């Protein structure tokens, strides 16, 4: 019987009912120790079991319950919680896509130890296996003491919880308040203390006389565990204990009860507390080494402090285990851990106990910890591996090994998303090492940390500084990779000096210019002709390979992916980005997917596929949010800002500008220029990026498009002289590229400046070759305006009608109004600038659109689920919602639709 928890029980019952109806949900219960979180989980498990029994009789369906409890001593044991959760259902792994199945088999110890580099693949695999289990009936997952769950397990479970939707899975986590466990995106329910009435009912139910209720309730402050324990002790403690937190007072009561037990019982309890998992066979082996045995636990069982069942020793409450361990002297704890280490058969368990034994440098323990770290790294439990390497470094007696392990710990902390910790470890390692390979790893980590935390200039200069004093012949083999990375960081930071320096040093180190880095350096020198030629060679070599090379540093891969956009080769950009997205999806590289989707969205936006671009950015944002990569979110605003600017949504563009840090503002600022131009605020459009962005930012596709915007603004203001530099820049770039659209835009700008029709006509001829429909419509609009002013209304109307039709398709409202006004001025009698009637894809949400496109292409629900990192049920849920919107009832009918 639970008291004072009617509202919480109702909320949990609702969650369970939703799962039985096929809808998924998650909830985090929070509260102090002893507040009743475990009791609520027990009640929910009992309710689910009773319902499952009824379902089995009536429908032949089973409601399954999976349960895992965090254990404090195992908080650093990689995937310990996931093994506990999934061990009973490991037979279901065969149904998973191969990369996901391999990931879980490595964790469960039933497959290869090493696997892919993406730590988020495990979360995806957990999502898939939970959804697969729910195919048999509703599934309830209970996670108790989440604050002690190892970080790798917590990340995987939270990722799955955020992406469940229509599978019939309910996940309930329980964790202590203010104990470091966070679950962004998961609804929370905080458990309050019991009021006087409910506390009295609980005590009455235990047979306590009403006369004593007030004293016990005062001492317990409404904490249910304290009520029970103080009642059991017939508590009449004086009030000097009241200032202590309730949990401390309960622990004190537990220590008093434990202190009254026989010494041999206390020793066995200490062994169980130190072991943590309740592994009875291990406890019995270790107990023989200390001269005690199973019979010595009898008194602890009799008094209800713990119980032994099914080969497991379980403390009635974690505070009892904590009181047992903290109440023992250090020498006794060390002796217990030494016995457990000697008795352990699992190497990770042995390493953990050896760490607890060590009181100073210990090479044996250090080597065991490093081996455990290597195993954790192989399972992509990067946070756990980082901690283990760090602990090994502090125990080793070898200074070189200490530096190497600290550097590895730093790299793994970065891979786990903990940039500040990575920088601290790298700095510590840097003070110890003289080894070139270790130094290169340290430099790479510190640069990546600087880039991740927003100091992009420091990322490039930090790498260059490390290599700056090395003579060419003494340059380590790792230098070439570091220099390419430095150039990439420099370019992405808009630091032309860093790019030039990296290019020069790389050419010296390798004896020849690197096409990518040298091409970027030439662009920084305003040498578009040679710079774009080098980048074209690099891109041709890149597209001739099977996709981005896994050995590339991430910054280099990021830059290579944008080369097509930089060159204005939209088709190549779309192909590269699509291939990278497919690679990430097929290999489960979910951590790399947001950036690839962002580049894909940029290419789709340029092609006029705004809904597809919106879907790609939406998925990138969801994945970045679900994987905790929140810093990536702020960099995804440029595409949305550009779309909003084209559509004339001033409020949305300015919201995105306000939310974007200055270092990442170039793309959004360019969108503001386009918005100003569309709304007729030519002064703001011309001055907003005056002077133009420094260094490499001048050569992004957005900046080049913005140069054309500013030229038009200058002409409309009657100040064409202010456009001279932008025109020179635009024409120089257009001459160096083979992209017809770029040459067309340069001709349009020349026509504006010279006020002549011939460049307009040449531009439209180039536009016929395809690409960038928005730019073509703008050329048609400006040409139509010129023809109208030249009193050639028939020709003007042809150009303006085409421009208006394109602007309508793109929902470019400011531009629609301008084109319609020009048409009326050219003599068109019936003109109505309007957004066209809703087409099919406009009826769909971004995720529905992605699902529908893949389904129309012939992919099965399971294949779509694997590609979009969803469950099969969620995919079918989206299809079920999309079919009525599209007026179809099956995949066969879907295949006949024209979705644009």
C-alpha atoms as one frame of an Amber mdcrd trajectory, in Angstrom:
protein
   0.000   0.000   0.000   1.366   3.396  -1.021   0.343   6.543   0.838   0.238
  10.040  -0.603   1.106   8.923  -4.127  -2.294   8.942  -5.853  -1.282  11.603
  -8.393   1.998   9.860  -9.199   0.257   6.484  -9.542  -2.284   8.032 -11.904
   0.499   9.502 -14.057   2.296   6.164 -14.258  -0.930   4.284 -14.960  -1.618
   6.685 -17.813   1.844   6.056 -19.248   1.238   2.313 -19.076  -2.185   2.681
 -20.708  -0.622   4.677 -23.537   1.868   1.870 -24.123  -0.935  -0.678 -24.211
  -2.598   1.524 -26.859   0.545   1.470 -28.993   1.956   4.870 -28.031   5.365
   5.300 -26.441   6.430   7.615 -23.657   9.048   8.219 -20.995   9.101   9.746
 -17.531  11.816  10.555 -14.994  10.886  10.275 -11.310  13.033  12.513  -9.133
  13.344  12.720  -5.392  15.625  12.455  -2.407  16.847   9.135  -1.061  14.029
   7.244   0.652  11.243   9.285  -0.897   9.634   6.213  -2.473  10.897   6.072
  -6.053  11.641   2.359  -5.918   8.275   1.701  -4.260   6.522   3.411  -7.168
   8.526   1.368  -9.674   7.590  -1.800  -7.752   3.921  -0.774  -7.816   4.083
  -0.092 -11.563   5.811  -3.421 -12.226   3.143  -5.220 -10.182   0.358  -3.407
 -12.022   1.922  -4.289 -15.373   2.332  -7.926 -14.343  -1.313  -8.151 -13.310
  -2.387  -6.637 -16.609  -0.075  -8.963 -18.516  -1.720 -11.947 -16.812  -5.144
 -10.683 -17.863  -3.948 -10.025 -21.421  -2.465 -13.483 -21.709  -5.844 -15.009
 -20.836  -7.914 -12.807 -23.105  -5.729 -11.956 -26.086  -2.674 -14.162 -26.068
  -0.471 -11.045 -25.782   2.134 -10.469 -23.122   3.118  -7.228 -21.460   6.838
  -7.560 -20.887   8.787  -5.794 -18.139  12.533  -5.126 -18.336  14.249  -3.694
 -15.287  17.708  -2.379 -14.467  19.111  -0.782 -11.324  22.138   1.473 -11.196
  24.839   0.356  -8.778  27.184   2.966  -7.335  30.385   0.872  -7.488  29.672
   0.165 -11.171  29.080   3.765 -12.247  32.330   3.640 -14.269  31.826   0.120
 -15.632  31.129   0.513 -19.344  27.625  -0.619 -20.322  27.140  -2.534 -17.066
  23.524  -1.356 -16.911  22.808  -2.249 -20.525  24.098  -5.772 -20.010  21.752
  -6.123 -17.042  18.810  -4.799 -19.071  19.307  -6.692 -22.334  20.823  -9.982
 -21.204  17.397 -11.670 -20.924  16.467 -10.664 -24.506  19.749 -11.137 -26.356
  18.065 -13.677 -28.637  16.357 -10.713 -30.356  19.616  -9.237 -31.641  19.517
 -11.331 -34.818  16.585  -9.239 -36.064  18.592  -5.982 -35.901  20.487  -4.370
 -38.806  24.008  -5.764 -38.796  25.892  -2.691 -37.452  23.414  -2.395 -34.585
  23.492  -6.111 -33.789  27.306  -6.052 -33.777  27.258  -3.099 -31.396  25.095
  -4.895 -28.820  26.900  -8.225 -29.218  30.181  -6.470 -28.428  28.619  -5.037
 -25.272  27.097  -8.345 -24.187  30.345 -10.173 -24.883  28.831 -12.435 -27.531
  30.520 -10.874 -30.574  33.630  -9.028 -31.724  35.082  -6.701 -29.105  35.955
  -3.904 -31.524  33.361  -2.059 -33.575  32.638   1.287 -35.239  33.628   4.690
 -33.871  30.153   6.175 -33.339  29.123   6.032 -29.695  25.497   6.821 -30.624
  25.134   3.587 -32.573  24.423   1.799 -29.291  21.473   4.094 -28.564  20.124
   3.382 -32.023  20.482  -0.363 -31.423  18.675  -0.081 -28.075  15.868   1.828
 -29.799  15.526  -0.896 -32.418  15.578  -3.813 -29.994  13.004  -2.181 -27.695
  10.738  -1.510 -30.667  11.220  -5.090 -31.857  10.241  -6.437 -28.436   7.137
  -4.246 -28.489   6.006  -6.056 -31.639   4.944  -8.887 -29.284   3.010  -6.586
 -26.974   3.504  -3.525 -24.743   6.920  -3.120 -23.157   7.734  -1.469 -19.839
  11.349  -0.536 -19.029  12.125   0.446 -15.455  15.437   2.116 -14.585  16.057
   2.581 -10.865  18.865   4.605  -9.275  19.588   6.216 -12.636  22.111   8.536
 -10.957  24.418   5.524 -10.608  23.915   4.188 -14.111  27.142   4.129 -16.094
  27.261   7.001 -18.550  27.335   4.834 -21.676  24.155   3.021 -20.640  22.451
   6.272 -19.678  23.269   7.852 -23.055  21.932   4.841 -24.954  18.699   4.636
 -22.964  18.018   8.369 -23.153  18.627   8.426 -26.895  16.129   5.589 -27.343
  13.620   7.229 -24.996  13.686  10.497 -26.959  13.101   8.824 -30.330  10.354
   6.394 -29.385   6.925   7.427 -30.658   4.421   4.768 -31.750   5.820   1.445
 -30.577   4.007   0.797 -27.308   7.098   1.236 -25.106   7.015   2.971 -21.723
  10.315   3.931 -20.059  10.334   5.093 -16.446  13.575   6.256 -14.863  14.075
   7.075 -11.201  16.927   9.195  -9.914  17.907  11.304  -6.947  17.643  15.053
  -6.910  20.762  17.124  -7.492  22.931  14.061  -8.057  24.319  14.838 -11.507
  21.881  12.809 -13.588  20.174  14.835 -16.303  17.729  13.723 -18.978  17.043
  16.646 -21.356  13.862  16.127 -23.330  12.346  13.638 -20.883   9.371  14.804
 -18.773  10.110  14.854 -15.037   7.944  14.230 -11.992   9.328  15.239  -8.588
   8.083  13.246  -5.601   7.168  15.413  -2.607   7.439  14.363   1.026   4.327
  12.980   2.667   2.088  15.348   4.548   1.107  14.739   8.203  -2.095  12.878
   7.317  -0.445  10.418   4.927   2.489   9.946   7.279   0.053   9.097  10.086
  -1.766   6.598   7.874   1.530   4.869   7.071   2.467   4.626  10.760  -1.004
   3.435  11.705  -0.780   0.719   9.099   2.459  -0.423  10.785   0.675  -0.600
  14.141   2.278   2.456  15.700   0.243   4.101  18.466  -1.122   7.530  17.494
   0.519   9.100  20.531   3.965   8.526  18.990   3.081   9.653  15.461   3.934
  13.310  15.925   7.481  12.692  17.155   8.322  10.216  14.393   6.805  12.402
  11.679   8.728  15.430  12.918  12.013  13.547  12.886  11.369  11.970   9.468
  10.086  15.209   7.856   7.687  13.154   5.734  10.351  10.948   4.123   8.740
   7.472   3.803  11.945   5.502   4.396  12.751   7.616   7.448   9.242   7.043
   8.793   9.672   3.290   8.483  13.213   3.145   9.869  12.596   5.525  12.766
   9.446   3.631  13.592  11.290   0.302  13.471  13.886   1.703  15.863  11.101
   3.075  18.160  12.854   6.367  17.579  12.948   8.861  20.408  16.111  10.608
  19.277  16.611  14.096  20.678  16.142  17.079  18.411  19.821  17.859  18.056
  19.796  15.530  15.010  17.142  17.567  13.247  19.526  19.916  11.348  21.026
  16.933   9.511  19.494  16.028   6.122  16.925  13.260   6.384  19.062  10.860
   4.317  21.993  11.379   6.684  19.791  10.681   9.681  18.495   7.509   8.033
  22.068   6.447   7.203  23.037   7.079  10.811  20.192   4.859  11.943  21.322
   2.143   9.536  24.914   2.357  10.779  23.696   1.958  14.347  21.763  -1.191
  13.400  24.706  -2.577  11.429  27.059  -1.858  14.342  24.985  -4.164  16.561
  25.540  -7.168  14.270  28.275  -9.804  14.769  31.662  -8.881  13.293  31.582
 -11.739  10.761  28.172 -10.574   9.536  29.473  -7.036   9.171  32.415  -8.354
   7.125  30.145 -10.266   4.746  27.910  -7.216   4.404  30.984  -5.092   3.635
  32.003  -7.531   0.915  28.517  -7.352  -0.615  28.558  -3.541  -0.478  32.040
  -3.362  -2.043  31.127  -5.855  -4.776  27.990  -3.911  -5.633  26.345  -6.252
  -8.129  25.161  -8.879  -5.675  27.123 -11.621  -7.487  26.786 -14.445  -4.923
  29.311 -16.859  -6.536  31.973 -14.126  -6.516  31.154 -13.215  -2.908  31.474
 -16.828  -1.817  34.851 -17.234  -3.541  36.144 -14.043  -1.957  34.695 -14.885
   1.454  36.762 -18.073   1.599  39.903 -15.928   1.357  38.785 -13.972   4.444
  37.512 -16.926   6.459  33.786 -16.125   6.395  30.868 -17.658   4.531  27.247
 -17.530   3.453  25.960 -18.460   6.910  27.364 -15.219   8.277  24.727 -13.285
   6.301  21.865 -14.948   8.165  21.597 -12.289  10.864  21.531  -9.508   8.266
  18.754 -11.348   6.428  16.817 -11.901   9.619  16.854  -8.206  10.483  15.723
  -7.268   6.964  18.838  -5.352   5.949  19.393  -7.518   2.871  18.105 -10.664
   1.255  19.635 -13.491  -0.774  17.626 -14.877  -3.651  18.310 -16.490  -7.038
  22.072 -16.255  -6.650  21.988 -12.529  -5.845  22.570 -10.544  -2.674  20.400
  -7.409  -2.577  20.363  -4.664   0.032  16.866  -3.557   0.949  17.847   0.032
   0.160  21.026   1.546  -1.352  21.500   3.632   1.798  22.104   0.395   3.717
  24.943  -0.534   1.345  26.373   2.992   1.629  26.151   2.900   5.443  27.862
  -0.491   5.493  30.740   0.629   3.297  31.246   4.081   4.811  31.119   2.700
   8.321  34.122   0.403   7.733  37.724   1.477   8.310  40.048   1.867   5.315
  42.197  -1.186   6.100  39.123  -3.429   6.200  37.828  -2.000   2.903  41.195
  -2.595   1.206  41.309  -6.190   2.442  37.816  -6.812   1.063  38.630  -5.302
  -2.340  41.839  -7.341  -2.530  39.923 -10.544  -1.901  37.310  -9.592  -4.500
  40.050  -8.819  -7.048  41.691 -12.206  -6.472  38.340 -14.008  -6.751  37.066
 -12.129  -9.821  36.892 -13.942 -13.155  35.776 -10.877 -15.112  38.835  -8.715
 -15.975  36.896  -5.449 -15.777  35.628  -6.378 -12.320  39.144  -7.303 -11.222
  40.502  -3.960 -12.484  37.869  -2.056 -10.538  38.792  -3.759  -7.265  42.537
  -3.345  -7.881  41.933   0.376  -8.238  40.211   0.419  -4.855  43.167  -1.435
  -3.308  45.827   0.942  -4.649  46.927   3.654  -2.231  49.874   4.827  -4.372
  51.659   4.016  -7.676  50.878   0.439  -8.701  52.001  -0.732 -12.134  50.020
  -3.981 -12.044  46.800  -2.153 -11.300  47.634   0.487 -13.924  48.091  -2.135
 -16.647  44.827  -3.853 -15.693  42.987  -0.526 -15.783  44.470   0.366 -19.171
  43.385  -2.999 -20.543  39.878  -2.380 -19.210  39.951   1.066 -20.822  40.855
  -0.510 -24.144  37.896  -2.858 -23.890  35.551   0.015 -23.032  36.889   2.003
 -25.988  36.219  -0.943 -28.277  32.581  -0.898 -27.166  32.452   2.911 -27.721
  31.912   3.567 -24.013  34.191   6.569 -24.423  33.416   8.285 -21.130  34.161
   5.129 -19.149  37.300   4.452 -21.198  38.520   7.992 -20.593  38.070   7.610
 -16.849  39.885   4.284 -16.809  42.840   5.583 -18.833  43.016   8.578 -16.514
  43.073   6.317 -13.458  45.717   4.090 -15.063  47.864   7.171 -15.745  47.758
   8.165 -12.106  48.841   4.715 -10.915  51.573   3.946 -13.449  55.244   4.183
 -12.511  56.266   4.885 -16.136  56.260   8.665 -16.949  56.057   8.079 -20.731
  53.126   5.743 -20.248  51.441   8.290 -18.003  51.586  10.931 -20.716  50.333
   8.520 -23.368  47.394   7.332 -21.259  46.439  10.874 -20.290  46.454  11.864
 -23.960  44.254   8.896 -24.795  41.938   9.796 -21.910  41.689  13.315 -23.312
  40.841  12.081 -26.816  38.166   9.774 -25.446  36.675  12.490 -23.248  36.339
  14.617 -26.366  34.723  11.724 -28.251  32.267  11.385 -25.354  31.309  15.039
 -25.717  33.078  16.339 -22.608  35.222  19.092 -24.085  36.277  20.853 -20.889
  37.417  17.595 -19.285  39.280  16.685 -22.482  41.163  19.985 -22.433  42.163
  19.533 -18.791  43.505  16.028 -19.446  45.320  17.140 -22.606  46.953  20.027
 -20.753  48.114  17.639 -18.034  49.521  15.251 -20.634  51.190  18.078 -22.540
  53.359  18.918 -19.539  54.722  15.366 -19.442  55.418  14.272 -22.995  58.197
  14.665 -25.515  56.938  11.902 -27.805  55.884  13.229 -31.245  52.960  10.836
 -31.667  51.569  11.635 -28.224  52.155  15.316 -28.819  50.231  15.149 -32.095
  47.280  13.516 -30.361  47.351  16.148 -27.626  47.496  18.964 -30.170  44.610
  17.475 -32.120  42.480  17.173 -28.984  43.184  20.700 -27.767  42.422  22.153
 -31.196  39.176  20.202 -31.432  38.205  21.395 -27.953  38.844  25.010 -28.910
  36.791  24.577 -32.077  33.956  22.824 -30.238  33.806  25.511 -27.552  33.651
  28.267 -30.132  37.247  29.612 -30.229  37.815  28.671 -33.846  40.853  30.887
 -34.359  42.625  29.267 -31.425  41.944  25.822 -32.937  44.053  26.654 -35.995
  46.752  28.674 -34.255  47.200  26.097 -31.505  48.091  23.438 -34.064  50.398
  25.763 -35.974  52.149  26.838 -32.788  52.963  23.237 -31.868  54.608  22.678
 -35.230  56.050  26.157 -35.549  59.446  25.522 -34.014  60.118  22.206 -35.720
  62.617  22.206 -38.573  61.259  20.627 -41.770  63.421  17.501 -41.449  62.336
  17.055 -37.826  58.636  17.300 -38.591  56.886  14.213 -37.211  54.846  11.984
 -39.538  51.691  13.250 -37.883  52.485  16.835 -38.927  50.859  16.575 -42.359
  47.540  15.580 -40.856  47.774  18.333 -38.236  48.551  20.940 -40.892  45.555
  19.908 -43.003  43.401  20.121 -39.909  44.859  23.540 -39.058  44.016  24.760
 -42.568  40.470  23.429 -42.244  39.990  25.109 -38.871  41.471  28.320 -40.244
  39.110  28.310 -43.203  36.061  27.546 -41.078  37.134  30.318 -38.673  37.630
  32.858 -41.447  41.345  33.140 -40.578  43.196  33.623 -43.869  46.624  33.883
 -42.201  46.217  30.466 -40.620  45.256  28.927 -43.969  48.265  30.473 -45.745
  50.688  29.397 -43.025  49.370  25.819 -42.996  49.574  25.603 -46.790  53.176
  26.797 -46.887  54.327  24.434 -44.146  52.460  21.494 -45.649  54.055  22.078
 -49.062  57.481  22.153 -47.383  56.807  19.015 -45.340  55.500  16.960 -48.264
  57.559  18.461 -51.068  54.433  19.337 -53.075  51.323  21.438 -52.665  48.234
  19.778 -51.264  45.343  20.560 -53.676  42.778  21.186 -50.929  44.919  23.304
 -48.641  46.738  25.137 -51.425  43.422  25.814 -53.156  42.055  27.391 -49.996
  45.224  29.455 -49.589  44.904  30.776 -53.156  41.340  31.832 -52.469  42.566
  33.689 -49.414  44.916  35.587 -51.753  41.909  36.516 -53.917  43.257  34.195
 -56.612  39.984  32.553 -57.547  41.303  31.315 -60.880  43.981  29.027 -59.449
  42.230  28.376 -56.146  39.046  27.000 -57.686  41.057  24.957 -60.180  42.915
  23.224 -57.348  39.697  22.597 -55.459  38.142  21.174 -58.619  41.009  18.667
 -58.867  40.568  17.764 -55.225  36.824  17.321 -55.676  37.276  15.144 -58.781
  39.645  12.900 -56.850  37.262  12.859 -53.906  34.170  11.939 -55.933  36.150
   9.259 -57.725  36.690   7.503 -54.393  34.025   5.596 -52.484  33.179   8.549
 -50.251  34.981  10.504 -47.542  37.979   8.707 -46.133  37.610   7.480 -42.590
  41.216   8.432 -41.800  40.552  12.124 -42.417  40.362  14.419 -39.439  36.784
  15.513 -38.865  37.525  19.126 -39.793  38.979  18.021 -43.140  35.955  15.804
 -43.834  33.651  18.704 -43.016  35.500  20.974 -45.422  35.663  18.390 -48.206
  31.919  17.972 -47.975  31.375  21.660 -48.717  33.767  21.858 -51.659  30.961
  21.421 -54.181  29.130  24.402 -52.682  32.327  26.423 -52.655  32.866  25.742
 -56.357  29.257  26.468 -57.211  28.917  22.921 -58.519  25.490  22.274 -57.031
  25.127  18.868 -58.630  28.424  17.666 -57.165  27.531  19.198 -53.792  24.194
  17.422 -53.767  25.833  14.147 -54.781  28.593  14.373 -52.162  26.203  15.308
 -49.379  23.705  12.595 -50.351  26.483  10.005 -50.424  27.756  11.101 -47.010
  24.246  10.956 -45.546  23.823   7.428 -46.962  27.196   6.413 -45.504  26.277
   7.739 -42.081  22.912   6.001 -42.201  24.230   2.640 -43.403  27.056   2.545
 -40.854  24.997   3.994 -38.014  27.294   7.041 -37.730  24.628   9.118 -36.102
  27.094  11.494 -34.448  28.400  12.619 -37.865  24.991  12.786 -39.523  23.856
  16.305 -38.449  26.671  18.037 -40.328  26.088  15.936 -43.467  22.379  16.725
 -43.303  23.156  20.429 -42.934  25.250  20.406 -46.115  22.569  18.375 -47.883
  19.971  20.945 -46.813  22.102  23.755 -48.243  22.319  21.959 -51.597  18.576
  21.253 -51.599  17.815  24.882 -50.779  19.881  26.058 -53.743  18.003  23.612
 -55.974  14.709  25.159 -54.880  13.694  22.073 -52.873  12.732  24.003 -49.775
  10.575  21.320 -48.157  13.315  18.717 -48.522  15.828  21.191 -47.092  13.503
  21.844 -44.154  13.158  18.096 -43.547  16.939  17.616 -43.586  17.567  20.478
 -41.161  14.753  19.287 -38.892  16.301  15.819 -38.707  19.745  17.321 -38.062
  18.325  19.405 -35.199  16.488  16.441 -33.676  19.559  14.210 -33.787  21.834
  16.937 -32.395  19.340  17.467 -29.568  18.800  13.745 -28.908  22.526  13.012
 -28.811  23.347  15.952 -26.574  25.339  17.824 -29.251  23.596  21.063 -28.394
  26.433  23.262 -29.625  25.768  21.932 -33.115  22.229  23.281 -32.987  23.293
  26.914 -33.164  25.156  26.257 -36.405  22.085  24.915 -38.200  20.265  28.229
 -38.510  21.680  29.492 -41.830  19.485  27.305 -44.043  16.314  28.161 -42.112
  17.270  31.849 -42.169  17.805  31.782 -45.942  14.453  30.098 -46.542  12.712
  32.573 -44.254  14.400  35.490 -46.030  13.257  34.250 -49.442   9.718  33.918
 -48.078   9.851  37.354 -46.445   9.454  36.102 -42.873  11.294  38.940 -41.145
  10.410  37.834 -37.605  11.835  34.357 -38.153  15.071  35.611 -39.711  15.671
  38.005 -36.832  14.894  35.337 -34.240  17.522  33.084 -35.824  19.998  35.965
 -35.931  19.491  36.667 -32.227  20.019  32.975 -31.401  23.260  32.625 -33.383
  26.658  33.390 -31.795  28.720  36.092 -33.561  31.340  33.568 -34.687  28.682
  31.666 -36.648  26.698  34.631 -37.910  27.932  34.974 -41.507  25.225  32.765
 -43.005  22.447  34.411 -41.022  23.790  37.905 -41.762  23.702  37.063 -45.459
  20.061  36.038 -45.035  19.368  39.407 -43.400  20.850  41.168 -46.449  18.540
  39.182 -48.738  15.575  39.962 -46.475  16.399  43.693 -46.548  16.640  43.608
 -50.322  13.336  41.756 -50.712  11.552  44.184 -48.397  13.007  47.232 -50.173
  15.343  48.350 -47.373  18.245  48.891 -49.748  20.303  50.991 -47.347  20.409
  48.228 -44.745  21.082  45.604 -47.408  24.120  47.522 -48.633  25.595  48.432
 -45.250  24.909  45.276 -43.245  28.020  43.448 -44.479  30.162  46.483 -45.230
  33.023  45.753 -45.136  32.493  42.207 -46.464  33.362  39.208 -44.267  37.126
  38.853 -43.804  39.234  36.070 -45.233  37.705  32.781 -46.286  34.140  33.770
 -45.394  34.170  35.864 -48.568  34.172  32.654 -50.585  31.238  30.819 -49.097
  28.296  30.422 -51.452  26.237  32.641 -49.174  28.754  35.472 -49.254  29.007
  35.302 -53.040  25.238  35.402 -53.403  25.225  38.318 -51.009  27.683  40.218
 -53.197  25.025  40.117 -55.936  22.400  41.283 -53.435  24.534  44.263 -52.453
  25.188  45.207 -56.068  21.444  45.336 -56.685  20.928  47.376 -53.507  23.619
  49.886 -54.539  22.084  50.361 -57.987  18.580  50.836 -56.557  19.964  53.439
 -54.148  21.521  55.267 -57.102  25.011  54.630 -55.721  26.534  52.082 -58.149
  30.037  53.180 -57.202  29.553  51.468 -53.841  29.189  48.152 -55.681  32.523
  48.215 -57.498  34.390  45.926 -55.078  31.484  43.475 -54.853  31.214  43.382
 -58.652  34.934  42.746 -59.076  34.761  39.949 -56.540  31.672  38.409 -58.124
  33.040  38.515 -61.686  36.435  37.170 -60.638  34.807  34.196 -58.964  32.409
  33.594 -61.890  35.267  33.568 -64.403  37.081  30.930 -62.379  34.167  28.544
 -62.076  32.405  26.498 -64.723  29.022  26.861 -63.022  26.565  28.416 -65.530
  24.395  29.919 -62.789  27.397  31.792 -61.349  28.322  33.248 -64.724  24.678
  34.198 -65.217  24.534  36.031 -61.882  27.753  37.907 -62.710  26.260  38.962
 -66.048  23.088  40.101 -64.290  25.151  42.252 -61.955  27.065  43.729 -64.909
  23.749  44.491 -66.634  22.563  46.331 -63.518  25.704  48.454 -63.335  25.876
  49.213 -67.073  22.113  49.438 -67.582  22.319  47.395 -70.808  20.090  44.500
 -72.005  22.706  42.282 -73.647  24.154  40.861 -70.400  20.604  40.038 -69.249
  19.948  38.045 -72.407  23.279  36.220 -72.061  22.503  35.482 -68.423  19.117
  33.965 -69.228  20.737  31.772 -71.869  23.114  30.437 -69.198  20.236  29.972
 -66.753  18.663  27.625 -69.297  21.378  25.112 -68.383  19.722  24.687 -64.981
  20.471  25.306 -61.334  19.355  27.785 -58.692  15.785  28.636 -59.736  15.617
  31.581 -57.319  18.571  33.265 -59.029  17.038  32.650 -62.459  13.747  34.223
 -61.372  15.603  37.281 -60.069  17.380  37.666 -63.406  14.040  37.432 -65.198
  12.539  40.017 -62.850  15.337  42.521 -63.393  15.332  41.961 -67.159  11.568
  42.368 -67.220  11.901  45.648 -65.343  14.496  46.886 -67.833  12.327  45.873
 -70.803   9.312  47.660 -69.351  11.301  50.829 -68.834  12.567  50.485 -72.416
   8.920  50.397 -73.582   9.065  46.767 -74.720   6.022  45.524 -72.768   5.384
  42.283 -74.643   8.908  40.993 -74.019   8.753  42.312 -70.456   5.567  40.396
 -69.700   7.102  37.106 -70.870  10.067  37.478 -68.530   7.951  38.726 -65.654
   5.373  35.937 -65.950   8.161  33.360 -65.728   9.695  35.143 -62.738   6.335
  35.357 -60.955   5.642  31.645 -61.508   9.032  30.713 -59.995   8.591  33.038
 -57.017   5.145  31.534 -56.394   6.570  28.007 -56.401   9.232  29.107 -53.926
   6.692  31.029 -51.789   8.928  34.082 -52.118   6.250  36.602 -51.155   8.237
  39.890 -51.340   9.528  38.914 -54.748   6.073  37.779 -55.882   4.718  41.221
 -55.030   7.481  42.958 -56.971   7.001  40.716 -60.021   3.212  41.220 -59.928
   3.595  45.000 -59.651   5.941  45.033 -62.628   3.524  42.882 -64.620   0.695
  45.296 -63.956   2.930  48.187 -64.939   3.759  46.317 -68.163   0.070  46.124
 -69.041  -0.968  42.744 -67.667  -4.615  43.122 -66.716  -5.203  40.194 -64.405
  -2.348  39.768 -61.979  -2.631  38.310 -58.510   0.530  37.524 -56.606  -0.438
  34.497 -54.623   1.080  31.433 -53.030   0.036  28.555 -55.268  -2.551  26.048
 -54.142  -1.149  23.655 -51.603   0.703  20.824 -53.297   0.950  17.321 -51.944
   4.216  17.567 -50.052   3.104  20.773 -48.314   0.539  18.701 -46.440   3.230
  16.595 -44.770   5.421  17.230 -41.750   9.184  17.158 -42.443   9.519  13.641
 -41.046   6.446  12.386 -42.906   7.981  13.747 -46.105  11.227  11.838 -45.510
   9.359   8.623 -44.770   7.053   9.007 -47.771   9.924   9.655 -50.191  11.772
   6.542 -49.025   8.618   4.426 -49.121   7.821   5.670 -52.618  11.325   4.614
 -53.649  10.596   1.038 -52.612  12.228   0.882 -49.167  10.511  -1.321 -46.606
   9.452   0.052 -43.219  12.368  -1.707 -41.545  14.829  -0.260 -44.082  13.379
   3.225 -43.627  13.619   2.852 -39.851  17.309   1.957 -40.107  18.022   4.937
 -42.363  16.145   7.517 -40.304  17.143   6.136 -36.880  13.537   5.444 -35.970
  11.596   2.321 -35.087   9.570   0.393 -37.661   6.381   1.207 -35.768   7.153
   4.939 -35.895   7.759   4.715 -39.647   4.408   2.999 -40.160   2.771   5.562
 -37.879   4.055   8.344 -40.139   2.834   6.505 -43.244  -0.575   5.969 -41.629
  -0.842   9.714 -41.017   0.519  10.640 -44.469  -1.728   8.434 -46.635  -4.976
  10.384 -46.009  -3.167  13.681 -46.554  -1.987  12.419 -49.935  -5.276  10.767
 -50.866  -3.811   7.265 -51.148  -4.301   4.045 -49.251  -1.255   1.918 -50.069
   2.384   1.942 -51.123   1.319   0.944 -54.628  -0.793   4.098 -54.952   1.985
   6.130 -53.321   4.414   5.064 -56.060   2.145   6.699 -58.679   2.238  10.159
 -57.065   4.395  13.022 -58.313   6.039  14.392 -55.183   8.281  16.860 -56.992
